[in-house]
């Protein structure tokens, strides 16, 4: 209870729970977009369809980062008469922040399972909850990936699965949980499934029991079910089969043992001029697990020379060893090992996994499982040296609190007001009758066309905030687009239509209605084609930095 209260106090200091619906955290354009897609869906769409962007085309809900499971639940609550519309920002913010508490409770139970004293378990669970690498997702606007309880809960269920007589029950719970994760974000499901499948596979190799073959197939089943569902319900044709980034957005040894937000490793990283290439592989273990890992490697080398036995194999309980090894193999995959060692072509045989660009996120598994088990190992073998236990406990807490402070100070700095609760804008739009009855869609400049690596226009990413606010308030879809794996054909059509100022793009012209477009100019610096669109329109109003035009499509 003390740990929960302290954790809530810390979180509330940086991001008050009472204001979760008033602010949007994050410094990337994804931040607003990932709230907009849920808000728009709640108000105007149903089922698996999202019509808020890339007008006149529609998109599958999954590819808009709108957390379908949460969007569907909120939609159901709305249909029951509950006032959830306009509160999706608050709901998602609360779920992200409260996930710290759930993560802490799960890790605390896990520490007690491994017979750590309660006070050490409290420190370990508290520290790992505070430093969890998924906290980065809040700042980057990848909210569906910020639920830090996903991997600890998989670990918790695997520990329960180990118990004889209850394997089938917890196998079913794991499958249901991973299927649910798929409908929050496929990354969460795939990462957790990788870890679980690795553990069952290692158990099969160790025991040679045939039942684990069936268990292995059942572990994979939720991902297969999700893929079949997505394939059968996706009505968009021409999505790219793979994405850029497999070898670029990966973890490295440095991203696991160093962090610019660590009180201890930050000075070292500055001395060696360590600069992370990207945020996707960040999974800093903490100074204490890193120290223990180095110590273990040293001990292993010394033991091998002396007795030719591996330290982990000789000392660790077998089940714990398999969990650690599974997490370690997932870590190697997150580093693109062995693929980066001249085996690039093997990636083509990974099937659907090629569609996941940021494999560095898989390192999150080793952060939780590897980091905690390293501490468990150290305590079991050196816990009697209480002086060192106290010293390392203080260091662990100091590192965690400093890390959390550094991360959440930046989150607090980049809090922006909720654009979907702007009453002044809503009043302006209503007074000027800028709505669905008079217009068919919003066309914003600078224009944005993001989501397909073959063709993209990125100049208007920051201005999309205003365009989305207008869209959510009026129900008018946006011709601009920011989404994942957009159809190549749709993207080319949109590009041709916009750049040619309506001369090309026959498919779009056939789909457009007779109503005019609501053109919004959000910048003085415009491209030639944007100025031509502007010249075609007649001004209908101004609001703050936005200028609105009525543009005929005839």
Residue pairs with C-beta under 8 A, 6 or more apart in sequence:
2 122
3 104
3 108
3 122
3 125
3 126
4 101
4 104
4 105
6 126
7 100
7 101
7 104
7 126
7 129
7 130
8 17
8 101
10 130
10 404
10 408
11 17
11 97
11 100
11 408
14 408
14 409
14 411
14 412
15 23
15 25
15 93
15 97
15 408
15 411
15 412
15 415
17 94
17 97
20 89
20 90
20 93
20 94
20 97
21 87
21 89
21 90
21 93
21 418
21 421
22 90
22 417
22 418
22 421
23 89
23 93
23 415
23 416
23 417
23 418
24 31
24 32
24 35
24 89
24 415
24 416
24 417
24 418
24 419
25 31
25 93
25 138
25 139
25 141
25 411
25 414
25 415
26 32
26 138
26 139
26 140
26 141
26 411
26 414
27 139
27 140
27 141
27 410
27 414
28 139
28 140
28 141
29 141
29 461
29 462
29 464
29 465
29 482
30 65
30 140
30 141
30 142
30 482
31 140
31 141
31 143
31 416
32 141
32 419
32 464
32 465
32 468
33 65
33 141
33 464
33 468
33 482
34 65
34 66
34 141
34 142
34 143
34 144
35 88
35 89
35 92
35 143
35 418
35 420
36 52
36 420
36 468
36 471
36 472
37 50
37 52
37 53
37 64
37 65
37 66
38 66
38 67
38 70
38 71
38 74
38 88
38 92
39 86
39 88
39 89
39 420
39 472
40 50
40 52
40 468
40 471
40 472
41 50
41 52
41 61
41 64
41 66
41 71
41 75
42 71
42 74
42 75
42 78
42 84
42 85
42 88
43 85
43 472
43 475
44 51
44 52
44 475
45 51
45 52
45 61
46 75
47 61
48 60
48 61
48 62
48 68
48 233
49 58
49 59
49 60
49 61
50 58
50 59
50 60
50 61
50 64
50 66
51 58
51 59
51 477
52 64
52 468
52 471
52 472
52 477
52 478
53 59
53 64
53 477
53 478
53 480
53 481
53 482
53 483
54 477
54 478
54 479
54 480
54 481
54 483
54 486
54 490
54 494
55 440
55 441
55 442
55 477
55 478
55 479
56 441
56 477
56 508
56 511
56 512
57 236
57 487
57 490
57 494
57 511
58 235
58 236
59 236
59 483
59 486
60 230
60 233
60 234
60 235
60 236
61 68
61 71
62 68
62 186
62 230
62 234
63 236
63 239
63 483
63 484
63 485
63 486
64 483
64 484
65 142
65 143
65 144
65 185
65 483
65 484
67 92
67 143
67 144
67 183
67 184
67 185
68 183
68 184
69 180
69 183
69 184
70 91
70 92
70 95
70 184
71 88
72 183
74 84
74 88
74 91
77 84
78 84
78 85
84 91
86 420
86 421
89 418
89 420
89 421
92 143
95 147
96 138
96 143
96 146
96 147
99 146
99 147
99 148
99 149
100 129
100 130
100 132
100 148
101 129
102 148
102 149
102 153
103 128
103 129
103 132
103 148
103 149
103 152
104 125
104 126
104 129
105 125
106 149
106 152
106 153
106 155
106 156
107 124
107 125
107 128
107 129
107 152
107 368
107 372
108 121
108 122
108 125
109 156
110 125
110 152
110 155
110 156
110 159
110 372
111 120
111 121
111 124
111 125
111 372
111 376
112 118
112 121
113 159
114 320
114 372
114 373
114 376
116 124
116 375
116 376
116 379
120 379
120 389
120 393
123 393
123 396
123 397
124 372
124 375
124 396
126 397
126 400
127 286
127 396
127 397
127 399
127 400
128 286
128 367
128 368
128 371
128 372
128 400
129 148
130 400
130 401
130 403
130 404
131 284
131 286
131 399
131 400
131 403
131 404
132 148
132 364
132 367
132 368
133 282
133 283
133 284
133 363
133 364
133 367
134 145
134 146
134 147
134 148
134 364
135 146
135 148
135 404
135 407
135 408
136 279
136 282
136 407
137 143
137 144
137 145
137 146
138 146
138 411
139 407
139 410
139 411
139 414
140 279
144 184
144 185
144 188
145 185
145 187
145 188
145 361
147 184
147 188
150 181
150 188
150 191
150 192
151 191
151 192
151 195
151 364
151 365
151 368
151 369
152 368
153 177
154 174
154 177
154 178
154 192
154 195
154 196
155 195
155 323
155 368
155 369
157 170
157 173
157 174
157 177
158 170
158 174
158 196
158 199
158 323
160 166
160 170
160 173
161 167
161 170
161 171
161 174
162 319
163 170
167 211
167 215
171 215
171 218
171 219
174 196
174 219
175 218
175 219
175 221
175 222
176 222
177 192
178 189
178 192
178 193
178 196
178 222
178 223
179 189
179 222
179 225
179 226
181 188
181 189
181 192
182 188
182 189
182 222
182 223
182 226
183 226
186 226
186 356
187 356
187 358
187 361
189 222
189 223
189 226
190 223
190 353
190 356
191 330
191 361
191 362
191 364
191 365
192 365
193 219
193 220
193 222
193 223
194 330
194 333
194 362
194 365
195 326
195 327
195 330
195 365
195 369
196 219
197 216
197 219
197 220
198 325
198 326
198 327
198 329
198 330
199 322
199 323
199 326
200 212
200 215
200 216
200 219
201 212
201 216
201 326
202 322
202 325
202 326
203 212
203 322
204 212
204 213
204 215
204 216
206 318
206 322
227 352
236 487
236 490
237 487
237 489
238 487
238 488
238 489
238 490
239 485
239 486
239 487
239 488
240 452
240 453
240 454
240 485
240 488
241 354
241 355
242 354
242 355
243 354
243 355
243 356
243 357
243 453
243 485
244 357
244 453
245 357
245 358
246 336
246 339
246 347
246 354
246 356
246 357
246 359
247 336
247 339
247 340
247 344
248 277
248 278
249 278
249 280
249 281
249 357
249 358
249 359
249 360
250 280
250 281
250 334
250 335
250 336
250 340
250 359
250 360
251 280
251 281
251 282
251 283
251 331
251 334
251 335
251 359
251 360
251 362
251 363
252 276
252 277
252 281
252 335
253 335
254 269
254 274
254 276
255 276
255 281
255 282
255 283
255 284
255 360
255 363
256 281
256 283
256 284
256 285
256 331
256 363
256 366
256 367
257 265
257 284
257 285
257 290
257 293
258 265
258 268
258 269
258 274
258 284
259 265
259 266
259 269
259 282
259 284
259 403
260 266
260 269
260 276
260 406
261 284
261 402
261 403
261 406
261 407
262 284
262 286
262 287
262 399
262 402
262 403
263 398
263 399
263 402
263 403
264 287
264 395
264 399
265 284
265 287
265 290
268 274
276 282
278 360
280 358
280 360
280 361
281 334
281 335
281 360
281 361
281 363
282 360
283 334
283 360
283 363
283 364
283 366
283 367
284 367
284 403
285 293
285 366
285 367
285 370
285 371
285 374
286 371
286 396
286 399
286 400
286 403
287 395
287 396
287 399
288 375
288 392
288 395
288 396
288 399
289 370
289 371
289 374
289 375
291 392
292 374
292 375
292 377
292 378
293 374
295 378
296 311
296 312
296 374
296 377
299 311
300 310
300 311
300 312
303 309
303 310
303 311
303 314
304 310
312 321
312 324
313 321
315 377
315 381
316 324
316 377
320 373
320 376
323 369
323 373
324 369
324 370
324 373
326 369
327 365
327 366
327 368
327 369
327 370
327 373
328 366
328 370
330 362
330 363
330 365
330 366
331 362
331 363
331 365
331 366
331 370
332 338
333 359
333 362
334 359
334 360
334 361
334 362
334 363
334 366
335 360
335 363
336 359
338 346
339 346
339 347
347 354
348 354
355 485
378 392
379 389
382 388
382 389
383 389
419 425
419 465
419 466
419 468
419 469
420 469
420 472
420 473
422 469
422 473
424 543
425 469
425 470
425 473
425 543
426 473
428 434
428 541
428 543
429 435
429 470
429 473
429 474
432 540
432 541
432 548
434 470
434 474
434 476
434 518
434 540
434 541
434 548
435 474
435 475
435 476
436 474
436 475
436 476
438 515
438 516
439 474
439 476
439 515
439 516
439 517
439 518
439 550
440 476
440 512
440 513
440 515
440 516
440 517
440 553
441 476
441 477
441 478
441 479
441 517
441 518
442 467
442 470
442 471
442 474
442 476
442 477
442 478
442 479
442 480
442 517
442 518
442 520
443 478
443 479
443 480
443 498
443 517
443 518
443 519
443 520
443 533
443 551
444 460
444 463
444 464
444 466
444 467
444 478
444 479
444 480
444 519
444 520
444 522
445 460
445 463
445 519
445 520
445 521
445 522
445 523
445 526
445 527
445 530
445 533
445 534
446 459
446 460
446 463
446 522
446 523
446 525
446 526
446 527
446 530
447 457
447 459
447 460
447 480
447 498
447 527
447 530
448 457
448 458
448 459
448 460
448 461
448 463
448 464
448 480
448 481
448 482
449 455
449 456
449 457
449 458
449 480
449 481
449 491
449 494
449 495
449 498
450 456
450 457
450 458
450 461
450 481
450 482
450 483
451 481
451 482
451 483
451 484
451 485
451 486
451 491
452 485
452 486
452 487
452 488
452 491
454 488
454 491
455 488
455 491
455 492
455 495
456 491
457 495
457 498
459 527
460 467
460 480
460 522
460 523
461 482
463 522
463 523
464 478
464 480
464 482
466 520
466 522
466 545
466 546
467 478
467 480
467 520
467 522
468 478
470 476
470 518
470 520
471 477
471 478
474 518
476 518
479 494
479 498
479 517
481 491
481 494
493 505
493 507
493 508
494 505
494 508
496 504
496 505
497 504
497 505
497 508
497 509
498 505
498 529
498 533
499 529
500 529
501 529
501 532
501 533
501 536
502 509
502 553
509 553
512 553
513 553
514 553
514 554
515 553
516 550
516 551
516 552
516 553
517 550
517 551
517 553
518 548
518 549
518 550
518 551
519 533
519 534
519 537
519 548
519 549
519 550
519 551
520 546
520 547
520 548
520 549
521 530
521 534
521 546
521 547
521 548
521 549
522 545
522 546
526 534
533 551
534 549
536 551
536 552
537 549
537 550
537 551
538 549
538 550
539 547
539 548
539 549
540 548
540 549
540 550
541 547
541 548
542 548
